[in-house]
Amino acid sequence: MKFSVFSDILSKIEKKPLPGRPSHLKMMWAQRDQILKHPDTFSENPKKAAVLAAFYPDLNEETHLLLIKRQGGNGVHAHQIALPGGKYESYDLDLKETALREAYEEVGILKTQIRSVRALSSFYIPPSNFIVQPFMALYDKQLPFVLETSEVHSVIEVPLSVLVREDIVTSQWVQLSQSAKVKVPGFAIGDEWVWGATAMMLSEIRTILNDVL
């Protein structure tokens, strides 16, 4: 879909109620669901973070969504596919500012070319003890992405036509950090497997998009 057409459609998205938890549940395995049903198991002081789901035009003006592949290491989310974003800092005006700042730092997304920002449903991520606030936005991309290579291994440019397809939904066995191996739902996008928190956020985005496209 051409970016100009998608931009017009976004006005409908801005008025739609959020699907929230039901869309998250589609990408949640049983153990995660049980944890989230019992808030008393959460940390008393969860950290805050925000991420940006930026839709932008490629060179042919076709609409894409940007994902990133994180660098390796010993962190909980090392090597995983994610949306650009990160931890809220005291100098951020709000979580929207966090998402925009982190997107600039990680991949060079320019705040001045962002518009139509809409907050999606926030949720808690037990392994890293974060409450994450996603934002969906249009990005009038004019320059190449610039990677912060200490954090970002590579970018994954997902065509809108691929994002909304049903055949990308599948499941795989995943080794969790607690040494348990569980079968989790997710998205097969190209050669990558998208699961966990990112898959939950994408599930809500897909639900919204499929309702208006």
C-alpha positions as CSV (number, residue, x, y, z in Angstrom):
1,M,0.0,0.0,0.0
2,K,1.3,3.4,-0.9
3,F,2.3,5.5,2.0
4,S,0.1,8.4,1.0
5,V,-2.9,6.1,1.1
6,F,-1.9,4.6,4.4
7,S,-1.5,8.1,5.9
8,D,-5.1,8.9,5.0
9,I,-6.3,5.6,6.6
10,L,-4.5,6.4,9.8
11,S,-7.1,9.0,10.6
12,K,-9.5,6.2,11.1
13,I,-7.1,4.3,13.3
14,E,-6.7,7.3,15.6
15,K,-10.4,7.0,16.4
16,K,-10.6,3.3,17.0
17,P,-10.8,1.8,20.5
18,L,-7.7,-0.3,21.3
19,P,-8.1,-4.1,21.3
20,G,-5.6,-4.4,24.2
21,R,-5.3,-7.6,26.2
22,P,-7.3,-9.9,23.9
23,S,-4.8,-9.1,21.1
24,H,-1.8,-9.6,23.4
25,L,-3.2,-13.0,24.5
26,K,-2.9,-14.3,20.9
27,M,0.9,-14.1,21.2
28,M,1.2,-15.2,24.9
29,W,2.1,-18.6,26.1
30,A,0.4,-20.2,29.1
31,Q,3.1,-19.5,31.7
32,R,3.3,-15.8,30.8
33,D,-0.5,-15.5,31.0
34,Q,-0.6,-17.0,34.4
35,I,2.0,-14.6,35.7
36,L,0.2,-11.6,34.3
37,K,-3.1,-12.8,35.9
38,H,-1.5,-12.3,39.4
39,P,-0.2,-8.7,39.8
40,D,1.0,-9.6,43.3
41,T,3.9,-11.4,41.6
42,F,5.1,-8.2,39.9
43,S,7.9,-6.2,41.3
44,E,6.9,-3.3,43.5
45,N,8.9,-0.9,41.5
46,P,8.7,-1.8,37.8
47,K,10.7,0.3,35.4
48,K,9.1,2.3,32.6
49,A,10.0,2.1,28.9
50,A,8.5,3.2,25.6
51,V,8.9,1.9,22.0
52,L,8.0,3.3,18.6
53,A,6.1,1.5,15.8
54,A,7.1,3.8,12.9
55,F,5.4,3.3,9.5
56,Y,7.3,4.9,6.7
57,P,7.7,4.9,2.8
58,D,10.4,3.0,1.0
59,L,12.0,4.3,-2.2
60,N,8.9,3.1,-4.1
61,E,6.6,4.9,-1.6
62,E,5.3,1.5,-0.3
63,T,4.5,1.4,3.4
64,H,6.8,-0.4,5.8
65,L,7.2,-0.9,9.5
66,L,10.7,-0.7,11.1
67,L,11.9,-3.5,13.5
68,I,15.4,-3.8,14.8
69,K,17.5,-6.8,15.8
70,R,19.4,-6.2,19.0
71,Q,23.0,-7.0,19.5
72,G,24.2,-10.1,21.3
73,G,25.3,-10.3,24.9
74,N,24.0,-11.5,28.2
75,G,21.0,-9.3,28.5
76,V,17.4,-10.7,28.8
77,H,16.6,-9.4,25.3
78,A,19.9,-9.9,23.5
79,H,19.6,-11.0,19.9
80,Q,15.8,-10.5,19.9
81,I,13.7,-8.6,17.4
82,A,12.2,-5.4,18.8
83,L,10.7,-2.1,18.1
84,P,13.1,0.9,18.5
85,G,12.8,2.2,22.1
86,G,14.1,1.9,25.6
87,K,14.0,3.0,29.2
88,Y,12.3,6.2,30.4
89,E,14.8,8.7,31.8
90,S,14.1,11.5,34.3
91,Y,14.8,14.1,31.8
92,D,12.1,12.8,29.3
93,L,9.0,15.0,29.4
94,D,6.8,11.8,29.1
95,L,6.9,8.3,27.6
96,K,6.2,9.6,24.1
97,E,9.4,11.7,24.4
98,T,11.2,8.5,25.6
99,A,10.0,6.6,22.5
100,L,11.1,9.4,20.1
101,R,14.4,10.0,21.8
102,E,15.3,6.3,21.8
103,A,14.2,5.9,18.2
104,Y,16.6,8.7,17.2
105,E,19.5,7.3,19.3
106,E,19.1,3.7,18.0
107,V,18.3,4.2,14.3
108,G,18.3,7.9,13.6
109,I,14.6,8.5,13.3
110,L,14.1,12.3,13.2
111,K,11.5,13.7,15.6
112,T,10.7,16.5,13.1
113,Q,9.5,13.9,10.6
114,I,7.2,12.1,12.9
115,R,3.5,12.7,12.9
116,S,0.1,11.1,13.9
117,V,1.5,9.5,17.1
118,R,-1.0,7.3,18.9
119,A,-0.4,5.5,22.2
120,L,-1.2,1.8,22.2
121,S,-1.9,-0.5,25.1
122,S,0.9,-0.7,27.7
123,F,1.8,-4.0,29.5
124,Y,4.2,-5.6,31.9
125,I,7.2,-7.7,30.9
126,P,8.1,-10.0,33.8
127,P,11.7,-11.1,32.7
128,S,13.0,-7.5,32.6
129,N,10.6,-5.9,35.0
130,F,9.4,-3.2,32.7
131,I,6.1,-1.7,31.9
132,V,6.3,-0.8,28.2
133,Q,4.2,1.9,26.5
134,P,4.1,1.4,22.7
135,F,3.4,4.3,20.3
136,M,2.3,4.0,16.6
137,A,3.3,6.8,14.2
138,L,3.9,7.9,10.7
139,Y,7.5,8.7,9.8
140,D,8.1,10.8,6.7
141,K,11.4,9.2,6.1
142,Q,13.9,11.2,4.0
143,L,17.3,9.9,5.1
144,P,18.7,6.4,5.6
145,F,18.5,4.8,9.0
146,V,21.7,5.3,11.1
147,L,22.3,2.4,13.5
148,E,23.8,2.7,17.0
149,T,25.8,-0.4,16.5
150,S,26.5,-0.9,20.2
151,E,22.8,-1.7,20.6
152,V,21.4,-2.5,17.2
153,H,22.7,-5.3,15.0
154,S,20.5,-4.6,12.0
155,V,17.2,-3.2,10.9
156,I,14.3,-5.3,9.5
157,E,12.0,-3.3,7.1
158,V,8.7,-5.1,7.1
159,P,6.3,-4.3,4.2
160,L,2.7,-3.6,5.4
161,S,1.5,-6.3,3.0
162,V,3.6,-8.8,4.9
163,L,2.7,-7.5,8.4
164,V,-1.0,-8.1,8.0
165,R,-0.8,-11.6,6.4
166,E,-2.2,-14.5,8.4
167,D,0.4,-17.0,7.3
168,I,3.2,-15.3,9.2
169,V,1.5,-16.4,12.5
170,T,3.0,-19.7,13.7
171,S,4.7,-21.1,16.9
172,Q,8.1,-22.4,17.8
173,W,9.9,-23.9,20.8
174,V,11.9,-21.2,22.7
175,Q,14.5,-21.7,25.4
176,L,13.6,-19.2,28.2
177,S,16.2,-17.7,30.5
178,Q,14.9,-19.9,33.4
179,S,16.1,-22.9,31.4
180,A,12.5,-23.9,30.6
181,K,11.6,-24.7,27.0
182,V,8.1,-23.7,25.9
183,K,6.2,-23.5,22.7
184,V,5.3,-19.9,22.0
185,P,3.2,-18.2,19.3
186,G,4.9,-15.5,17.2
187,F,5.5,-14.2,13.7
188,A,7.8,-15.6,11.0
189,I,9.0,-12.5,9.2
190,G,11.6,-13.3,6.5
191,D,14.3,-15.3,8.2
192,E,13.5,-13.9,11.7
193,W,11.3,-15.1,14.5
194,V,9.4,-12.4,16.4
195,W,7.9,-13.4,19.7
196,G,7.4,-12.2,23.3
197,A,6.6,-8.6,24.0
198,T,7.3,-7.4,20.4
199,A,4.9,-10.1,19.1
200,M,2.2,-8.9,21.5
201,M,2.6,-5.3,20.4
202,L,2.5,-6.3,16.7
203,S,-0.6,-8.4,17.4
204,E,-2.4,-5.3,18.6
205,I,-1.2,-3.3,15.6
206,R,-2.3,-6.0,13.2
207,T,-5.7,-6.2,14.9
208,I,-6.2,-2.4,14.4
209,L,-4.9,-2.4,10.8
210,N,-7.0,-5.4,9.7
211,D,-10.1,-3.5,11.0
212,V,-9.5,-0.5,8.8
213,L,-7.6,-1.7,5.7
